[in-house]
Structure formats: structure tokens, C-alpha cells
């Protein structure tokens, strides 16, 4: 009898305990019901604004440097950021830089005897567009007029510079130094009949000489075959330097955006661009998403991924897809490139951005020369290319 009563008591206790332990699952406590929802994900940083703010904090319009293509490239990227943010400080800074060189009567103390010196001419077109001041038109026209007497190869390509050490030479860099300026000048001043045709011609001539079977472009070509780097049979430089191809990639996109759909050289430029895009996909580093300083030799231990050209290729591929020039699958190639470049960006203890892995300015050379170039931080080649890329991809 006692055993039966004990068994019954244990059974009742077990049932009571089971009911108590089941209660919280069936009826949630009031505190749990009132728990706050998780916060929304933080917005992505505005890296363009961060880079521009950091650069303007490091340099004044006077201390940023002289009239040059690297500064011109950076300030063009700053202008793209201004167009989105409408922060007046960015345009004022650009104007104060240019006004160091352009006098009130429109004169500018530049001879424009090399293509590099023409790149910052884009800022003249921008300032005319933004302010309407005629002095910027007059200064820009000096470049336009200089091209009428500027030396060319036998098939019409602009020499890289009007001097004996660059005579008869086409450098892939040069197409970006003059052709974006040309098409923008033509649109702003009603001169597109000439400027669009000249820009398309230059890209076709350069592409015809520099592009090889894998789609990549050699850095340079010497029609005279006398340069120390020139192959005696082809006239070509020995290597595919990444930023040279990057300059071309950005230039061809800009010119395709400008010329009409029925332009006689449009099909040729699209063909060059599509072959280049295939080469870019082939030689993209699968580990980082970036591209190597010497593009087709990334398997060598001393080759390294370079940030400015990676930004340029990322921009060109993304823009090419968006404009319908390239197959949509290149968007994924651009996305990998974008993530690879962002990995080179950081914020220092001073709160300013640092962009690393940028090759300093480079002449034509051999493999050892390219891989031995200084890897700089915050070099304007990289900052400008980054801003152009980021303004293209930040919303994707």
C-alpha cells in the first residue's frame, strides 16, 4: 500500500513538473515579447567623400602640385563626387587650383608639347560649364589649336611628346591624356564634328598598333624602331604594363559614350574594347580581384597587384556593361575588382583614408623596371582612378 501511494505521489510530481516546464514555451514571458528589434545594418561608407575630404585636408589648391595629369586626374574624380554631393567646397577647390594657371584674359602658360600636359585641360571645360566664364574657353582652345600642328605618325597617331626622345612613339597612356578632353571640348563648345572624329581616329590607330592576340595592349609602339625598348621588327614595347591598358580602357569607354551610334569607327572601337575586356577577365588575379603590374606575368613571385589600374579596369568593365558595350557577365568581373580595390583602402588613426599599392609614374621599360617601381600610398594616379571607379560602382 505504501509503495502504491509513493508511486502515485511521484507520478503526480512528474506531471506537475512537466506542466511547469512546458509553460514558458506555450506562453512567452512578457519581457521576451517586448524585446527590441535588431538595429538595421549600417549604411556603407561614402568612400568618395572620405577620400576627397582626406586629400583636401592634406593639400591646399596651392600645395597640391603644378599643372599635371596626375593632379588633373584626381581633380576630375573630385568633380564627379561634387556632381553627386553638390558640396560647393569641392568645386571651389578645383577652381582655385585652375586659377593658379589661367589668367583673367584666358592665357595659360603651357606650351602643350606633350600629351600628358593636355589631360588637365578637362578641368578648363568643366569650369566653363560650371561658371560660364569665357577665360576657360580661351585656355581650352589653346589645346584644341595646338593639335592642328602637333606631330603625328604616318597614319595620324599623335606622338606621345614633341621631342626627340618621344618622336614617332605612341604610348597607350596618351589616349587618355587627350581624347576625353577632345570629346568634352566638342560637346561644350559645339565642335563635335571634329573632336569626335579625331578622338575615335586616335583610339583606332593606337589600338591597331598596340593590341595583340590576347586582347591586351603593349605599353608603347615606336614607328621608327629606334627606341631602346622597341622590338626591331614590330616596334612594340616588351611588356603589358597595367596602367597603360587602364588608360586605354577608360578612354575608349569615354569616347564610345560621346560619339554617335552611326560613327564609322564605332564598330572598330567596340571590337578593340571587347577583346581587351576578354584579356582583362583572363588575367584578373583570382585571389584578390585586382590586376598585376605586369599583367600577364602574375605567376612570378616579384609581380604585384596594382591599385590604380585595377580601379581603371573595374570602372571600364562596369561602365561597358551598363552602356551595353560588353556582355553582362563582365559585371561580376568588375564586382570582384571593386572588392579588391576596396581592400587596399583603410582609415588611419588621424581619421583620414589611405589607399595603398599604387605605382608611381612610369616610363616604358622591361619587366624588372615595372616590378621595381615604387608602390606608393595616396598617389594621385590611384586616388583619381579610385574616385572615377567608386562613382561608377558605389550604387551597384
C-alpha positions as CSV (number, residue, x, y, z in Angstrom):
1,X,0.0,0.0,0.0
2,X,2.8,2.4,0.9
3,X,4.5,1.6,-2.4
4,X,1.4,2.4,-4.3
5,X,1.0,5.7,-2.6
6,X,4.6,6.6,-3.2
7,X,4.3,5.7,-6.9
8,X,1.2,7.8,-7.2
9,X,2.9,10.8,-5.5
10,X,5.9,10.6,-7.8
11,X,3.7,10.4,-10.8
12,X,1.8,13.5,-9.7
13,X,5.0,15.3,-9.1
14,X,6.3,14.4,-12.5
15,X,3.1,15.7,-14.2
16,X,3.2,18.9,-12.2
17,X,6.9,19.5,-13.1
18,X,6.2,18.7,-16.8
19,X,3.4,21.3,-16.8
20,X,5.6,23.9,-15.2
21,X,8.5,23.4,-17.6
22,X,6.1,23.5,-20.6
23,X,4.5,26.8,-19.6
24,X,7.2,29.2,-20.8
25,X,7.2,27.6,-24.3
26,X,3.4,27.9,-24.6
27,X,3.1,31.4,-23.0
28,X,6.1,33.6,-23.7
29,X,7.1,35.9,-20.8
30,X,6.1,39.5,-21.2
31,X,9.7,40.6,-21.2
32,X,10.5,38.4,-24.2
33,X,7.6,39.8,-26.1
34,X,8.8,43.4,-25.6
35,X,12.5,42.7,-26.7
36,X,13.7,45.5,-29.2
37,X,14.1,44.6,-32.8
38,X,17.7,44.3,-34.0
39,X,19.1,47.5,-35.5
40,X,19.2,47.9,-39.3
41,X,22.5,47.3,-41.0
42,X,24.8,50.4,-41.1
43,X,25.0,52.3,-44.3
44,X,28.1,51.7,-46.4
45,X,30.7,54.5,-46.0
46,X,30.8,57.2,-48.7
47,X,34.4,56.4,-49.7
48,X,34.5,59.1,-52.4
49,X,33.6,61.7,-49.9
50,X,36.1,60.3,-47.4
51,X,38.9,60.2,-50.0
52,X,38.2,63.8,-51.2
53,X,37.9,65.2,-47.6
54,X,41.2,63.5,-46.7
55,X,43.0,64.8,-49.8
56,X,41.7,68.3,-49.3
57,X,42.9,68.2,-45.7
58,X,46.3,67.1,-46.8
59,X,46.8,69.7,-49.6
60,X,45.6,73.2,-50.4
61,X,44.9,74.1,-54.0
62,X,48.3,75.7,-54.0
63,X,50.3,72.9,-52.4
64,X,48.6,70.0,-54.3
65,X,51.1,70.4,-57.1
66,X,51.7,72.1,-60.5
67,X,49.8,71.7,-63.8
68,X,50.0,67.9,-64.3
69,X,48.0,64.9,-65.5
70,X,48.0,63.1,-62.1
71,X,46.5,66.1,-60.3
72,X,44.2,66.6,-63.2
73,X,43.0,63.0,-62.9
74,X,42.4,63.4,-59.2
75,X,40.5,66.6,-59.6
76,X,38.3,65.1,-62.3
77,X,37.4,62.4,-59.8
78,X,36.7,65.1,-57.2
79,X,34.4,66.8,-59.7
80,X,32.4,63.6,-60.2
81,X,32.0,63.5,-56.4
82,X,30.9,67.1,-56.5
83,X,28.3,66.3,-59.2
84,X,26.7,63.8,-56.8
85,X,27.1,65.5,-53.5
86,X,26.7,69.2,-54.6
87,X,29.2,70.1,-51.9
88,X,30.4,73.6,-53.1
89,X,33.8,73.2,-51.3
90,X,34.8,70.6,-53.9
91,X,34.2,72.9,-56.9
92,X,35.7,75.9,-55.2
93,X,38.9,73.9,-54.5
94,X,39.1,72.8,-58.2
95,X,38.6,76.4,-59.4
96,X,41.2,77.7,-57.1
97,X,43.7,75.2,-58.4
98,X,43.0,76.0,-62.1
99,X,43.0,79.8,-61.4
100,X,46.7,79.5,-60.5
101,X,47.4,78.9,-64.1
102,X,44.7,80.6,-66.1
103,X,44.8,84.4,-66.2
104,X,41.7,86.6,-66.4
105,X,42.3,87.1,-70.2
106,X,42.3,83.3,-70.7
107,X,46.0,83.0,-71.3
108,X,47.7,79.9,-69.8
109,X,51.5,79.5,-69.6
110,X,51.6,76.0,-71.1
111,X,53.2,75.0,-74.4
112,X,51.2,71.7,-74.7
113,X,54.2,70.0,-76.4
114,X,53.3,66.6,-74.9
115,X,50.0,64.8,-74.5
116,X,50.5,64.5,-70.7
117,X,50.2,68.3,-70.3
118,X,46.8,68.2,-72.1
119,X,44.9,66.0,-69.6
120,X,44.2,68.7,-67.0
121,X,42.5,70.6,-69.9
122,X,39.4,68.7,-68.9
123,X,39.2,71.0,-65.9
124,X,39.0,74.0,-68.2
125,X,36.0,72.6,-69.9
126,X,34.4,71.7,-66.6
127,X,34.9,75.2,-65.2
128,X,33.5,76.8,-68.3
129,X,30.4,74.6,-68.0
130,X,30.0,75.4,-64.3
131,X,30.8,79.2,-64.4
132,X,30.2,80.3,-68.0
133,X,33.5,82.4,-67.7
134,X,35.0,82.8,-71.2
135,X,38.5,82.7,-70.0
136,X,38.3,78.9,-69.5
137,X,37.1,78.5,-73.1
138,X,40.1,80.6,-74.3
139,X,42.5,78.5,-72.3
140,X,41.0,75.2,-73.5
141,X,41.1,76.4,-77.1
142,X,44.9,76.7,-76.9
143,X,45.0,72.8,-76.6
144,X,42.5,72.5,-79.5
145,X,44.6,74.7,-81.7
146,X,47.9,73.0,-80.7
147,X,46.6,69.7,-82.1
148,X,46.5,71.3,-85.6
149,X,50.3,71.4,-85.7
150,X,51.0,68.6,-83.3
151,X,53.3,65.8,-84.8
152,X,51.8,62.5,-85.8
153,X,52.8,59.1,-87.1
154,X,52.4,58.3,-90.7
155,X,48.8,57.0,-90.1
156,X,47.8,60.0,-87.9
157,X,48.5,59.0,-84.3
158,X,49.7,61.8,-82.0
159,X,53.2,61.3,-80.8
160,X,53.5,61.0,-77.1
161,X,55.6,64.2,-77.0
162,X,57.0,66.7,-79.4
163,X,60.7,66.0,-78.7
164,X,63.4,63.7,-79.9
165,X,63.2,61.1,-77.1
166,X,59.5,60.5,-77.8
167,X,59.4,61.1,-81.6
168,X,57.3,58.7,-83.6
169,X,56.1,56.9,-80.4
170,X,52.6,56.0,-79.4
171,X,52.1,55.2,-75.7
172,X,48.8,53.8,-74.6
173,X,48.8,56.4,-71.8
174,X,48.4,59.1,-74.3
175,X,44.9,58.2,-75.4
176,X,43.5,59.2,-72.0
177,X,45.6,62.4,-71.9
178,X,43.9,64.0,-74.9
179,X,40.8,62.1,-76.2
180,X,38.4,62.6,-73.2
181,X,39.3,66.3,-73.3
182,X,38.6,66.3,-77.0
183,X,35.0,64.9,-76.9
184,X,34.2,67.0,-73.8
185,X,35.5,70.1,-75.5
186,X,33.5,69.4,-78.6
187,X,30.3,69.0,-76.7
188,X,30.8,72.1,-74.6
189,X,31.8,74.4,-77.5
190,X,29.9,73.0,-80.5
191,X,33.0,71.4,-82.1
192,X,31.9,67.7,-82.0
193,X,32.2,67.2,-85.8
194,X,35.9,67.5,-85.5
195,X,36.6,66.3,-81.9
196,X,34.5,63.1,-82.0
197,X,36.1,62.0,-85.3
198,X,39.7,62.9,-84.1
199,X,39.2,61.0,-80.8
200,X,37.8,57.9,-82.5
201,X,40.6,58.0,-85.0
202,X,43.3,58.2,-82.3
203,X,41.9,55.3,-80.4
204,X,41.6,53.2,-83.6
205,X,45.2,54.0,-84.6
206,X,46.6,53.3,-81.2
207,X,44.6,50.1,-80.8
208,X,45.7,48.9,-84.2
209,X,49.3,49.2,-83.2
210,X,49.3,48.2,-79.5
211,X,46.7,45.4,-79.2
212,X,48.0,41.9,-79.6
213,X,46.3,38.5,-79.8
214,X,45.3,38.0,-76.2
215,X,43.4,41.4,-76.2
216,X,45.9,43.2,-74.0
217,X,47.8,46.3,-75.3
218,X,51.6,46.6,-75.2
219,X,52.7,49.8,-73.4
220,X,54.1,51.6,-76.4
221,X,55.0,51.4,-80.1
222,X,57.8,53.2,-82.0
223,X,57.2,53.7,-85.7
224,X,60.9,54.4,-86.2
225,X,62.0,51.3,-84.3
226,X,64.9,53.3,-82.8
227,X,63.9,53.4,-79.1
228,X,65.9,51.2,-76.8
229,X,62.8,49.3,-75.8
230,X,61.3,48.8,-79.3
231,X,61.3,45.4,-80.9
232,X,63.3,45.8,-84.2
233,X,60.6,44.0,-86.2
234,X,57.3,45.1,-84.6
235,X,58.3,48.4,-82.9
236,X,56.4,47.3,-79.8
237,X,57.5,47.6,-76.2
238,X,58.2,44.3,-74.4
239,X,55.5,44.3,-71.7
240,X,51.8,44.8,-70.9
241,X,52.0,47.5,-68.2
242,X,48.7,47.5,-66.4
243,X,48.1,51.3,-66.1
244,X,48.8,51.8,-69.8
245,X,46.0,49.4,-70.5
246,X,43.9,51.1,-67.9
247,X,44.3,54.5,-69.5
248,X,43.2,53.0,-72.8
249,X,40.2,51.2,-71.3
250,X,38.9,54.4,-69.7
251,X,39.5,56.4,-72.8
252,X,37.7,54.0,-75.1
253,X,34.6,54.0,-72.8
254,X,34.5,57.8,-72.7
255,X,34.8,58.1,-76.5
256,X,32.2,55.4,-77.1
257,X,29.8,57.3,-74.8
258,X,30.4,60.5,-76.8
259,X,30.4,59.5,-80.5
260,X,27.1,58.9,-82.3
261,X,25.8,55.3,-82.9
262,X,26.4,55.6,-86.6
263,X,30.0,56.8,-86.4
264,X,32.1,54.9,-88.9
265,X,34.8,53.9,-86.4
266,X,32.4,52.9,-83.6
267,X,32.4,49.2,-84.6
268,X,36.2,49.1,-84.6
269,X,36.4,50.7,-81.2
270,X,33.8,48.2,-79.8
271,X,35.9,45.3,-81.2
272,X,39.0,46.6,-79.6
273,X,37.2,47.1,-76.3
274,X,35.6,43.7,-76.3
275,X,39.0,42.0,-77.0
276,X,40.6,44.0,-74.2
277,X,37.8,43.0,-71.8
278,X,38.4,39.3,-72.6
279,X,42.1,39.8,-71.8
280,X,41.2,41.6,-68.5
281,X,39.0,38.7,-67.4
282,X,41.7,36.2,-68.3
283,X,44.4,37.9,-66.3
284,X,42.4,39.1,-63.2
285,X,44.0,37.8,-60.1
286,X,41.6,35.2,-58.7
287,X,42.8,35.7,-55.2
288,X,42.5,39.5,-54.8
289,X,40.3,40.5,-57.8
290,X,43.0,43.0,-58.8
291,X,45.4,43.1,-61.7
292,X,49.1,42.7,-61.8
293,X,51.6,45.5,-62.6
294,X,52.9,43.4,-65.5
295,X,49.5,42.0,-66.5
296,X,50.3,38.6,-67.9
297,X,53.1,37.6,-65.5
298,X,51.3,37.4,-62.2
299,X,52.7,33.9,-61.6
300,X,56.1,35.4,-60.9
301,X,56.9,35.9,-57.3
302,X,58.0,39.5,-57.7
303,X,55.0,40.7,-59.7
304,X,52.4,42.6,-57.6
305,X,48.8,43.7,-57.9
306,X,48.4,47.4,-58.6
307,X,45.6,49.6,-57.4
308,X,45.3,52.4,-60.0
309,X,44.9,50.1,-63.0
310,X,42.6,47.8,-61.0
311,X,40.3,50.8,-60.4
312,X,40.5,51.8,-64.1
313,X,39.6,48.3,-65.3
314,X,36.8,48.0,-62.8
315,X,35.4,51.3,-64.0
316,X,35.7,50.4,-67.7
317,X,34.1,47.0,-67.3
318,X,31.2,48.2,-65.2
319,X,30.6,51.1,-67.5
320,X,30.9,48.9,-70.5
321,X,28.2,46.6,-69.2
322,X,25.9,49.4,-68.2
323,X,26.1,51.1,-71.6
324,X,25.6,47.8,-73.5
325,X,29.2,47.6,-74.9
326,X,30.1,44.4,-73.1
327,X,28.3,41.1,-72.2
328,X,26.6,41.3,-68.9
329,X,28.8,38.7,-67.3
330,X,31.6,41.3,-67.1
331,X,29.6,42.9,-64.2
332,X,30.8,40.1,-62.0
333,X,34.4,40.7,-63.1
334,X,34.0,44.4,-62.2
335,X,32.5,43.5,-58.8
336,X,35.5,41.3,-57.9
337,X,37.8,44.2,-59.0
338,X,35.8,46.7,-56.9
339,X,36.1,44.5,-53.8
340,X,39.8,44.0,-54.5
341,X,40.4,47.8,-54.6
342,X,38.4,48.5,-51.5
343,X,40.6,46.0,-49.7
344,X,43.5,48.5,-50.3
345,X,41.7,51.3,-48.6
346,X,41.8,52.0,-44.9
347,X,41.3,54.7,-42.4
348,X,44.3,55.8,-40.3
349,X,44.5,56.9,-36.7
350,X,44.1,60.5,-37.9
351,X,40.7,59.7,-39.4
352,X,42.0,60.1,-43.0
353,X,41.8,57.5,-45.7
354,X,44.9,55.7,-47.1
355,X,44.9,54.0,-50.5
356,X,47.9,51.7,-51.0
357,X,49.6,49.7,-53.7
358,X,49.8,52.5,-56.4
359,X,52.6,52.5,-58.9
360,X,54.3,55.9,-59.3
361,X,54.7,57.5,-62.7
362,X,56.4,55.1,-65.2
363,X,58.2,55.3,-68.5
364,X,58.5,52.4,-71.0
365,X,60.8,49.7,-69.8
366,X,61.3,46.0,-69.2
367,X,59.8,43.6,-66.7
368,X,62.4,44.4,-64.0
369,X,61.7,48.1,-64.4
370,X,58.0,47.8,-63.9
371,X,58.0,45.5,-60.9
372,X,60.7,47.6,-59.3
373,X,58.6,50.8,-59.4
374,X,57.7,52.3,-56.0
375,X,54.4,51.2,-54.5
376,X,53.0,54.4,-53.2
377,X,50.2,55.3,-50.8
378,X,47.8,58.1,-51.8
379,X,49.5,58.7,-55.1
380,X,47.2,60.8,-57.3
381,X,47.1,58.2,-60.1
382,X,45.4,55.9,-57.7
383,X,43.2,58.5,-55.9
384,X,41.8,59.8,-59.2
385,X,41.2,56.3,-60.6
386,X,39.6,55.3,-57.4
387,X,37.1,58.2,-57.4
388,X,36.2,57.5,-61.0
389,X,35.6,53.9,-60.3
390,X,33.7,54.5,-57.0
391,X,31.3,57.0,-58.5
392,X,30.5,54.3,-61.1
393,X,30.1,51.4,-58.8
394,X,29.0,52.7,-55.4
395,X,25.3,52.4,-56.3
396,X,25.6,48.9,-57.9
